[in-house]
C-alpha cells in the first residue's frame, strides 16, 4: 500500500505561482512513476505531468513551459512548480503513484488550486 499526502494548493491571481508537494509513504518503493493530474468541475481527470524515478518527465501540452515537475527520491516526494497560472488551471490537483509497468494507481486526497482573473 502507498499513501500520498499533498499540500500547497490555494487561491492565486492569474500570472501568479504555486508549488504543490506530495509525499509518499507506506511501502518499499521500487521503480515507479509519480505525477500530477487535475480535475475541473464537470470534466474528466487529466494528466498534468509525470516523472519517473530516474527523472524522465512528460507534460500536458497546456502546461509546457509554465509548470515544472521534480522529485526527491530520498524523501519519496514529488513537486509541481506552477508559474504563469491561468484561470483555466483552476481544478483539484491529485498526486498519483504507480509502479512501473503496473496498472494499479494510488491517489492522494486532492488539493484545490483556484486561479482568479
C-alpha positions in Angstrom: 0.0 0.0 0.0 1.1 3.5 -0.8 -0.3 6.6 1.0 0.1 10.0 -0.7 -0.3 13.3 1.2 -0.5 16.5 -0.9 0.0 20.1 0.2 0.4 23.6 -1.4 -2.8 24.4 -3.1 -4.7 27.7 -2.7 -6.0 30.8 -4.3 -3.8 32.9 -6.6 -4.3 35.6 -9.1 -3.7 35.0 -12.8 0.0 35.2 -13.6 1.0 34.0 -10.1 2.7 30.9 -8.9 2.1 28.0 -6.6 4.1 24.9 -5.6 2.5 21.6 -4.9 4.1 18.8 -2.9 3.2 15.2 -2.5 4.9 12.8 0.0 4.5 9.1 -0.5 4.8 6.6 2.4 3.8 3.1 3.4 5.8 0.9 1.1 9.2 -0.1 -0.1 9.5 1.8 -3.3 10.9 0.2 -6.4 10.9 1.6 -9.9 7.9 3.9 -10.1 6.3 6.9 -11.7 4.8 9.8 -9.8 2.8 12.6 -11.2 0.0 15.1 -11.0 -3.4 15.0 -12.6 -6.2 17.6 -12.3 -9.9 17.6 -12.5 -12.1 20.7 -13.1 -15.8 20.7 -12.2 -17.8 18.6 -14.7 -14.7 17.4 -16.5 -12.6 14.3 -16.5 -9.3 13.9 -14.6 -6.5 14.7 -16.9 -2.7 14.3 -16.9 -0.7 17.4 -15.9 2.8 16.0 -15.6 4.6 12.8 -14.6 8.2 11.9 -13.7 10.0 8.6 -13.4 12.3 7.7 -10.6 15.1 8.4 -13.0 13.9 11.9 -13.8 12.3 11.4 -17.2 9.3 13.8 -17.5 6.2 14.2 -19.6 3.8 17.2 -19.6 0.4 18.0 -20.9 0.7 20.5 -23.8 -1.4 23.0 -21.9 1.2 23.4 -19.2 4.5 23.0 -21.1 6.8 26.0 -20.4 4.8 27.0 -17.3 4.9 24.0 -14.9 7.9 22.0 -13.8 7.7 18.6 -12.1 10.5 17.4 -9.9 11.1 14.8 -7.3 13.4 13.9 -4.3 13.7 10.1 -4.3 15.3 10.1 -0.8 12.1 11.8 0.5 9.7 9.9 -1.8 8.3 13.3 -2.6 7.2 14.9 -5.9 6.7 18.6 -6.6 4.9 20.7 -9.1 6.0 24.2 -9.6 3.3 26.2 -11.4 4.1 29.5 -12.9 2.2 31.9 -15.0 -1.0 30.5 -13.8 -4.2 31.0 -15.8 -7.9 30.8 -14.7 -8.2 27.6 -16.8 -5.7 25.9 -14.5 -8.3 26.0 -11.8 -9.0 22.4 -10.6 -8.5 19.9 -7.9 -4.9 18.6 -8.4 -4.3 14.9 -7.5 -1.0 13.3 -6.8 -0.5 9.9 -8.4 1.8 6.9 -7.8 2.2 3.9 -10.0 4.9 1.1 -10.0 6.4 1.0 -13.5 4.5 -1.5 -15.7 1.7 -1.8 -13.2 -2.0 -0.9 -13.8 -2.9 0.0 -10.2 -2.9 3.7 -9.4 -2.6 5.2 -6.0 -4.1 8.7 -5.5 -3.8 11.5 -3.0 -6.8 13.2 -1.5 -6.5 16.2 -3.9 -5.7 19.8 -3.3 -7.7 22.7 -4.7 -6.0 25.3 -6.9 -8.0 28.3 -7.8 -6.7 31.0 -10.2 -8.7 34.3 -10.3 -8.7 36.5 -13.3 
